[in-house]
Amino acid sequence: MKLDPHTPPQGTVRDWIDARGDDESCAFVFTDGASSLAWTDLRRQSRRVAQALTAAGVAKGESVAILQPNGRAGVLSVFGAIYGGFRATLINLAAGQDAISYALDHCEAKVALVHETVQDVFEAAAPEGLTALTGEASETGTALHDITPQDHALLMYTSGTTGRPKGVVHTQASLLAGGWTTAIAHQLTPQDRALCVLPICHINGLCVTMIAPLVSGGSVAMAPKFSASQFWEQVRDTGANWFSVVPTIISHLLHSETDPDAETKAGLRFGRSASSALAPDVQSAFEARFGVPIVETMGLTETAAQILSNPLPPGLRKIGSPGVAYGNEVQVLGADLTPCAAGVEGEIAVRGPNVMLEYLKNPEATRATFTGDWLRTGDLGQIDADGYLFVTGRLKELIIKGGENIAPREIDEALYSHGDVIEAAAFARPCKTYGERVEAAVRVREGSNLSNTALIEICVQKVGKFKAPEQVHFLPELPKGPSGKIQRLKLLELTDAP
């Protein structure tokens, strides 16, 4: 099967694994020392997992809960469940017992694929009747379910900044399309190898660095997790020539004392940033220090990851923008839900083959999210005359001070302009005078003598006194979701009013 830049992948994930399965070349290598997987191995082992699940009585389209860290067993669990025609339900192991219990109960899985290192997590959170399968699957000869591109393939729970997480359902077709949008935007080929340091229980780790190489024929180097001290060494030792990370990781690499050697830098085509806005000053500083171009992108769980990307060099990368649409359509809607003109702010909406089917067992939320076949993202932005989108904020995160809307991103970028700031996020605190006032939280490098006053003054200079925070809180680490995105709405409860 070949990658067509104009037509989404046809068939099912099983079809693509089968098609790659005659290839003896490497599909996955693992930095933890586990044995690598050739495409032939991936097909054989995925089929074994699928047969074991089928023999266990799992019906087509039913959830199979997957509690697996990044690694060989995790890769085979995910692909095996999808290959068998089941709804691979990836559980975020860092979400806490309540969130894990909710997901395991809500998805109605009868069988779980559980890594031996998280057996205690599973036992503490599993509802009655959920059975764990552990260990490596063996050939059973069990006939597999017939599947179609429209069948359920993936269930992934959103972070849920307010209320309960929603279960996003993707089909075999939309999951493949999610990998395809990345592959065509970054012109991936069989010679490319991705370094995966993001958790595969998140849509970025799954679609960008597992499904995209499936459709492009490339390969993946997978690390158990991100480590600033080991990152460049992993790039060098695995031969990876691109990576997908989040802005907090880029900032941590920028503030680390470890530098790649000249050969490692020369071997990298690009780095990719997603999940939240990348501050322009951080991007510029990273590229100046390491000489590796960063391609900013944008995606959602509901769109199987990427919807927008900047072009690769030498194409025009606009710093501060996640770029243009690849493989789907993106537009900005006004309050009347009609398209906005260039330069006018509105809500970002997307439609295309990578858009989710529904929120599981939540028709009200599904209806509220769609306007016709356009999925409303809840993000605010505007499109310039060249078609590049600029994200200006998020509807639920807007700070409304004295009736004026303030986008937290403006203040974040002002704070990141100081070289000592590793993580930053502005947020609202209730205020009797203005309704809400602006505050912010930062993590700074060890040994920094930055003060609250100095950071406020930087913000005053860059965004004006009205938008500048009245207080900057210094925290050892800012709260993050499974993708590494800072959870802005949790900062209020973590900080005390001055």
BELRAQUI-V697859 format. One record per helix or strand. SS is the DSSP state (alpha for helix, beta for strand). FROM is the first residue (numbers start at 0). TO is the last residue. If there is no record, write none. Layout:
ss = [SS	SS]
from = [FROM	FROM]
to = [TO	TO]
//
This chain:
ss = [alpha	beta	beta	alpha	beta	alpha	beta	alpha	beta	alpha	beta	beta	beta	alpha	beta	alpha	beta	alpha	beta	alpha	alpha	beta	alpha	beta	alpha	beta	beta	beta	beta	beta	beta	alpha	beta	beta	beta	alpha	beta	beta	alpha	beta	beta	alpha	beta	beta	beta	alpha]
from = [12	25	36	38	62	71	86	96	110	115	130	151	166	171	192	202	218	230	241	246	261	269	279	293	300	304	322	327	338	345	357	362	369	373	388	394	398	403	407	420	434	451	470	479	485	487]
to = [19	29	37	54	66	82	89	105	113	124	132	156	170	184	195	215	221	237	245	253	266	273	289	299	302	308	324	332	338	351	358	368	370	382	393	396	400	405	415	430	443	462	473	479	485	493]
//
